């Protein structure tokens, strides 16, 4: 289940980065006067937070085994 959460988290992070790049590239030179950047930025931030939460909850705790300490 942790692997599934990690994979979905990475997919959401990639989608969020795409939306954030679209939002920044559609930013008008005079500042935020139009709604188009918000159409991409708000879902991008939401997906980034959701993906980060899934990555954080899906991380594996790997115990290191040193030789002689079992």
Beta strands, then each sheet from edge to edge (+ up, - down):
end
